[in-house]
Amino acid sequence: MRPLAIHHVSVNVVDVEAATRFYVEVLGAVPRADRPALGFGGAWLDVGGQQLHLLEGATPASLGQHFAILVADLDAAVVELRAKGVEVGDPVAIGAARQTFVQDPSGNVIELHARPG
């Protein structure tokens, strides 16, 4: 097997509508219209070329699991998020890159990641 890329990540959210608003209005995701009727609530979003699938359900205990969104300018993203009232940490170096974290309305952790340079 030779993986080509990550196609999507799925996360459980307690309130699909609130989570969708957060990911679209705050983090810039784009809603997809091709989610089939699966028998449970959810939403499919585009996030920079990959998909994020929101699944209605209880969120698991936070044990360090997260996914990362690559951003072009981490400092500008932090300023923008704080202006929107989002609690976001100060960026820190991680190797040659930089990162910080935010949480969605269900408590899922999202890393904001910037490459070096």
Backbone bond lengths (Angstrom), bond angles and torsions (degrees), N, CA, C in turn:
res aa  C-N    CA-C-N  psi(-1)  N-CA   C-N-CA  omega(-1)  CA-C   N-CA-C  phi
1 M - - - 1.459 - - 1.526 109.12 -
2 R 1.308 116.03 142.14 1.461 121.84 175.37 1.524 108.06 -132.96
3 P 1.331 118.09 100.67 1.461 120.04 -179.89 1.526 111.23 -62.39
4 L 1.315 115.44 142.90 1.459 121.11 178.23 1.521 111.81 -96.23
5 A 1.332 116.71 -35.87 1.461 121.38 -177.87 1.524 108.18 -178.96
6 I 1.299 116.64 171.62 1.463 121.60 169.12 1.526 106.13 -81.71
7 H 1.324 117.90 124.19 1.462 121.51 178.28 1.523 111.01 -81.39
8 H 1.337 116.62 -47.33 1.457 119.67 177.59 1.518 110.59 -157.15
9 V 1.306 113.95 162.24 1.458 123.75 172.64 1.514 105.82 -122.83
10 S 1.325 117.38 139.02 1.462 121.95 176.52 1.516 109.60 -111.34
11 V 1.327 116.01 137.53 1.462 120.91 175.24 1.525 108.49 -132.94
12 N 1.309 115.28 142.98 1.460 120.72 175.24 1.522 109.11 -80.04
13 V 1.321 115.10 139.10 1.468 121.33 176.52 1.522 108.55 -134.77
14 V 1.313 116.04 142.96 1.457 121.11 -178.69 1.526 111.01 -72.83
15 D 1.326 116.69 -39.96 1.466 122.92 -176.71 1.526 107.90 -126.01
16 V 1.319 117.14 102.61 1.467 121.67 -176.01 1.521 111.31 -60.21
17 E 1.330 117.46 -42.31 1.462 120.82 -178.30 1.526 111.11 -62.74
18 A 1.335 117.58 -46.68 1.466 121.14 179.68 1.530 110.85 -65.10
19 A 1.326 116.56 -40.89 1.461 120.43 179.60 1.524 110.73 -65.72
20 T 1.330 116.79 -42.75 1.466 120.56 179.07 1.521 110.39 -61.29
21 R 1.331 117.01 -45.37 1.473 119.87 177.32 1.527 110.86 -57.50
22 F 1.325 117.09 -44.68 1.464 121.25 -179.63 1.525 110.95 -60.58
23 Y 1.313 116.56 -51.58 1.463 119.58 -176.44 1.530 111.76 -66.55
24 V 1.320 117.73 -34.55 1.471 120.69 -178.65 1.526 110.87 -82.37
25 E 1.327 117.58 -54.51 1.467 121.15 -172.96 1.525 113.49 -78.13
26 V 1.318 117.33 -28.52 1.467 120.26 -176.80 1.521 111.70 -100.08
27 L 1.344 117.23 -46.92 1.464 120.08 -174.98 1.524 113.83 -99.08
28 G 1.341 118.42 -1.96 1.457 120.75 172.80 1.512 116.14 81.70
29 A 1.327 118.94 14.92 1.470 120.77 176.14 1.524 109.33 -67.20
30 V 1.324 115.45 160.64 1.457 121.24 -179.56 1.529 108.69 -117.87
31 P 1.344 117.91 124.14 1.471 119.99 179.75 1.525 111.38 -63.43
32 R 1.326 115.41 144.04 1.460 122.21 175.08 1.520 108.06 -105.05
33 A 1.315 116.52 147.61 1.470 121.39 -178.89 1.527 112.07 -103.48
34 D 1.328 117.83 5.27 1.468 119.84 -172.76 1.529 113.91 -101.64
35 R 1.334 118.11 13.73 1.467 119.43 177.79 1.524 109.02 -72.17
36 P 1.327 116.88 122.73 1.464 119.01 178.81 1.528 111.45 -75.43
37 A 1.323 116.95 166.57 1.459 121.86 174.37 1.523 106.93 -71.31
38 L 1.322 116.19 113.06 1.460 120.56 -175.38 1.526 113.00 -107.66
39 G 1.328 117.01 -1.57 1.451 119.44 179.58 1.514 114.35 88.52
40 F 1.323 117.12 4.22 1.465 121.77 175.46 1.520 107.75 -151.40
41 G 1.316 116.12 156.91 1.459 120.43 -176.81 1.512 112.90 -68.98
42 G 1.310 114.46 152.70 1.456 119.22 177.79 1.510 111.27 171.41
43 A 1.296 115.41 -178.89 1.462 122.65 178.08 1.518 108.27 -154.14
44 W 1.324 115.51 149.51 1.451 121.74 173.75 1.528 107.80 -112.91
45 L 1.322 115.58 134.22 1.465 121.71 -177.45 1.522 109.58 -130.70
46 D 1.326 116.15 148.51 1.465 121.91 170.60 1.522 107.98 -94.03
47 V 1.330 114.65 132.44 1.464 120.61 178.49 1.529 107.13 -132.46
48 G 1.310 115.93 88.83 1.455 120.29 175.18 1.518 115.55 62.67
49 G 1.311 118.31 35.86 1.453 120.78 176.42 1.520 113.81 103.05
50 Q 1.301 118.35 -15.45 1.453 122.47 173.48 1.523 107.52 -115.30
51 Q 1.319 115.87 168.21 1.455 120.26 -179.00 1.519 110.86 -107.51
52 L 1.320 114.53 149.33 1.457 123.09 170.47 1.514 106.16 -118.32
53 H 1.321 116.90 123.85 1.459 121.78 178.66 1.518 107.99 -105.75
54 L 1.324 116.16 121.34 1.458 121.81 175.74 1.520 107.65 -94.00
55 L 1.315 116.55 128.56 1.458 122.50 -178.56 1.518 108.25 -117.96
56 E 1.327 116.63 125.63 1.456 119.99 179.24 1.524 109.84 -69.50
57 G 1.330 115.79 121.50 1.461 120.21 179.75 1.511 110.39 169.43
58 A 1.316 114.84 171.86 1.462 120.71 178.66 1.526 109.63 -65.32
59 T 1.318 115.51 141.31 1.462 119.81 178.23 1.528 109.24 -85.99
60 P 1.322 117.05 142.29 1.465 119.36 179.04 1.522 110.93 -73.51
61 A 1.309 115.87 163.71 1.463 120.72 176.11 1.527 109.15 -58.94
62 S 1.314 115.42 143.86 1.458 120.56 179.37 1.530 109.76 -78.19
63 L 1.319 115.03 112.15 1.466 121.33 -179.51 1.528 110.62 -122.56
64 G 1.312 116.07 24.31 1.460 120.67 -179.75 1.517 113.72 103.18
65 Q 1.341 117.52 -9.36 1.458 119.27 -179.80 1.528 110.05 -66.16
66 H 1.312 115.29 142.81 1.461 121.93 179.04 1.520 107.79 -167.48
67 F 1.315 115.52 171.71 1.456 120.46 168.92 1.522 106.11 -129.89
68 A 1.319 116.14 161.07 1.464 120.53 -175.42 1.519 110.50 -117.23
69 I 1.319 114.87 139.62 1.458 122.51 173.63 1.523 106.76 -109.10
70 L 1.316 116.11 123.28 1.456 122.11 177.26 1.520 109.17 -77.68
71 V 1.327 117.05 128.05 1.467 121.49 178.71 1.527 109.22 -121.97
72 A 1.317 116.06 152.77 1.461 121.15 -178.54 1.525 111.62 -74.50
73 D 1.334 117.15 -39.31 1.464 122.01 -175.86 1.522 108.36 -135.95
74 L 1.313 116.09 98.32 1.459 121.06 -175.30 1.525 111.93 -64.27
75 D 1.321 117.35 -41.52 1.469 119.80 -179.65 1.523 111.13 -62.39
76 A 1.325 117.43 -42.95 1.469 120.94 178.03 1.521 110.63 -65.22
77 A 1.326 117.57 -38.51 1.464 120.66 178.39 1.519 110.70 -63.01
78 V 1.321 117.55 -41.98 1.471 121.50 178.98 1.521 110.42 -62.88
79 V 1.330 117.34 -45.28 1.467 120.81 178.30 1.526 110.47 -60.04
80 E 1.330 116.77 -46.12 1.469 121.18 -179.67 1.524 111.64 -61.65
81 L 1.333 116.84 -45.49 1.459 120.34 -179.00 1.522 111.44 -65.01
82 R 1.308 117.04 -42.60 1.469 119.93 179.00 1.527 110.85 -63.70
83 A 1.327 117.21 -36.19 1.472 120.65 177.66 1.525 110.51 -64.89
84 K 1.336 117.01 -25.86 1.463 121.76 177.79 1.533 111.78 -88.80
85 G 1.336 116.63 3.75 1.453 120.58 178.20 1.521 114.90 84.50
86 V 1.325 117.56 13.92 1.460 121.21 -179.50 1.523 109.26 -86.96
87 E 1.322 115.85 132.91 1.457 120.97 175.56 1.524 108.17 -76.89
88 V 1.315 115.62 120.49 1.466 121.23 -177.93 1.522 107.99 -142.53
89 G 1.321 115.62 138.25 1.453 120.53 -179.15 1.518 112.38 -73.74
90 D 1.325 114.78 168.37 1.457 120.31 174.20 1.529 108.42 -74.57
91 P 1.330 117.81 139.96 1.467 120.60 178.27 1.530 111.14 -62.05
92 V 1.327 114.86 143.53 1.460 121.01 176.93 1.522 108.72 -131.44
93 A 1.327 114.50 154.13 1.465 120.08 176.94 1.524 109.10 -74.90
94 I 1.314 115.05 139.45 1.459 122.16 173.71 1.524 105.17 -135.70
95 G 1.310 116.54 98.73 1.454 120.19 -169.61 1.522 107.71 65.52
96 A 1.324 117.06 -131.17 1.465 120.99 178.35 1.526 111.93 -89.08
97 A 1.320 117.63 -8.51 1.471 122.31 -178.54 1.524 109.93 -95.88
98 R 1.335 115.91 -178.43 1.466 122.30 176.24 1.518 108.55 -135.32
99 Q 1.342 115.50 152.77 1.456 120.01 -178.15 1.519 111.33 -152.46
100 T 1.315 114.38 161.47 1.449 123.48 168.27 1.516 106.98 -153.66
101 F 1.328 116.65 175.66 1.463 119.90 -174.29 1.517 111.27 -133.39
102 V 1.335 115.07 149.41 1.466 123.77 171.91 1.532 106.54 -134.67
103 Q 1.334 115.22 168.94 1.462 120.13 175.18 1.514 109.03 -124.96
104 D 1.342 115.90 144.45 1.458 119.95 174.39 1.534 108.83 -80.22
105 P 1.330 119.07 174.42 1.467 120.49 -177.12 1.530 114.53 -60.08
106 S 1.330 118.57 -19.04 1.462 121.44 178.00 1.521 112.76 -94.06
107 G 1.329 116.80 -0.32 1.459 120.85 179.01 1.510 115.07 92.99
108 N 1.331 118.19 3.96 1.462 120.20 175.75 1.520 109.50 -68.08
109 V 1.313 116.02 136.90 1.457 121.78 -177.51 1.524 109.62 -89.74
110 I 1.334 114.74 133.51 1.466 121.93 178.58 1.514 107.82 -124.85
111 E 1.315 116.07 123.86 1.456 121.15 174.41 1.521 108.40 -86.03
112 L 1.315 116.56 135.89 1.462 122.13 168.92 1.523 105.40 -103.25
113 H 1.315 116.66 123.24 1.448 122.92 -168.65 1.528 110.62 -124.38
114 A 1.320 116.30 134.96 1.476 121.49 175.95 1.517 109.04 -125.30
115 R 1.311 114.67 133.59 1.462 120.54 177.68 1.524 109.73 -71.54
116 P 1.320 116.69 160.09 1.472 119.01 177.39 1.530 111.21 -63.56
117 G 1.326 114.85 150.40 1.460 120.42 176.71 1.469 111.00 86.07
